[in-house]
């Protein structure tokens, strides 16, 4: 089985300039947990996951554990979320994106997800997103075999 057999080919993407709040709304409205980021030529330049957004709420891990009580304060978290509203996709995205080609074996895609601890892989052709494979796509396909 190949990636093309399990990928979703209608991919929701955002631009580098898409504001934080719009990204969150896109994730919520479409019930997805991440989205590829493309530039003005529709070339893949990054990816944003829910985890990327949540990590922006807190300081580095070491600082977080030292000041955990402060960050347990709901009001402080609300203020931090407010600060995020000034960010756009380019500020929030991971720019080293692990991708796959449509003709690669599904097991190879699974291995990439496991090794890199990720839940989605953009499927690219000449650096343009033509699909996406998520862990959910893989589960659904495996259950129908």
C-alpha positions in Angstrom: 0.0 0.0 0.0 1.3 3.5 -0.9 0.8 6.9 0.7 -1.6 7.9 -2.1 -3.9 5.1 -0.9 -4.4 6.6 2.6 -3.8 10.3 2.2 -6.4 13.1 2.4 -6.1 15.1 -0.8 -8.2 18.1 0.2 -5.7 19.8 2.5 -6.4 22.8 4.5 -3.4 25.2 4.6 -2.6 28.6 5.9 -0.4 31.4 4.7 2.7 32.6 6.6 0.7 35.8 7.4 -2.4 34.0 8.8 -3.1 35.4 12.3 -3.0 33.2 15.4 -6.8 33.5 16.1 -7.6 32.5 12.5 -5.4 29.5 12.8 -7.1 28.4 16.0 -10.5 28.9 14.4 -9.5 26.8 11.4 -8.3 24.0 13.6 -11.5 24.1 15.6 -14.0 24.4 12.8 -12.3 21.7 10.7 -11.7 19.4 13.7 -8.0 19.0 12.8 -4.9 19.2 15.0 -2.4 20.8 12.6 -2.1 22.6 9.4 0.6 23.1 6.7 1.9 26.6 6.1 2.5 27.7 2.5 4.0 30.9 1.0 2.6 33.0 -1.8 3.6 30.5 -4.4 1.9 27.7 -2.5 5.2 26.1 -1.6 5.4 24.4 1.8 7.4 26.5 4.3 6.2 25.0 7.7 3.6 23.3 9.7 1.7 24.2 12.8 0.3 21.8 15.3 -1.8 22.3 18.4 1.3 21.4 20.4 3.2 24.3 18.7 0.4 26.7 19.8 0.3 25.4 23.4 4.1 25.5 23.8 4.0 29.3 23.1 1.9 29.7 26.2 4.7 28.6 28.5 8.4 29.4 28.9 11.2 26.9 28.2 10.7 23.5 30.1 13.3 24.3 32.8 11.7 27.7 33.6 8.3 26.2 33.5 9.1 23.7 36.3 10.7 26.4 38.4 7.7 28.7 38.1 4.9 26.2 37.8 2.7 27.8 40.4 2.6 31.0 38.5 1.5 29.2 35.3 -1.1 27.3 37.1 -2.9 30.7 37.5 -5.8 30.8 35.0 -5.6 34.6 34.8 -1.9 34.5 33.8 -2.7 31.9 31.2 -5.4 34.2 29.8 -2.9 37.0 29.6 -0.4 34.8 27.8 -3.1 33.7 25.3 -3.8 37.4 24.7 -0.2 38.0 23.8 -0.4 35.2 21.2 -2.9 37.2 19.2 -0.2 39.3 17.8 1.6 36.3 16.2 1.1 35.0 12.7 1.8 31.5 11.3 5.4 32.3 10.4 6.0 33.1 14.1 4.4 29.9 15.3 5.3 27.2 12.8 7.9 24.5 12.8 9.9 25.2 9.6 11.7 21.9 9.4 8.9 19.8 8.0 9.1 16.1 7.6 7.3 15.2 4.3 6.5 12.2 2.1 5.9 11.5 -1.5 2.6 10.0 -2.7 4.3 6.8 -4.1 6.2 6.0 -0.9 5.1 2.9 1.1 2.7 3.5 3.9 5.0 1.7 6.3 7.7 4.3 5.5 5.3 7.0 6.5 4.4 5.2 9.7 8.1 4.9 10.5 8.7 8.6 9.9 5.8 9.5 12.3 7.2 7.2 15.0 10.8 8.3 14.7 10.0 12.0 14.7 7.1 11.7 17.1 4.6 13.5 14.8 1.0 12.9 13.9 0.8 14.3 10.3 2.9 14.2 7.2 2.3 16.6 4.3 2.5 14.8 1.0 4.5 16.9 -1.4 5.2 17.1 -5.1 7.9 19.7 -6.1 7.4 21.2 -2.6 3.7 21.8 -3.2 1.3 20.1 -0.8 -0.9 17.6 -2.6 -2.1 15.7 0.4 -1.6 14.9 4.0 -1.4 11.7 5.9 -2.3 11.7 9.6 -2.3 8.9 12.2 -6.2 9.0 11.9 -5.9 8.3 8.1 -3.7 5.3 8.9 -6.0 4.0 11.6 -9.1 4.3 9.4 -7.4 2.5 6.5 -6.1 -0.3 8.7 -9.5 -0.9 10.2 -11.1 -1.3 6.8 -8.6 -3.9 5.5 
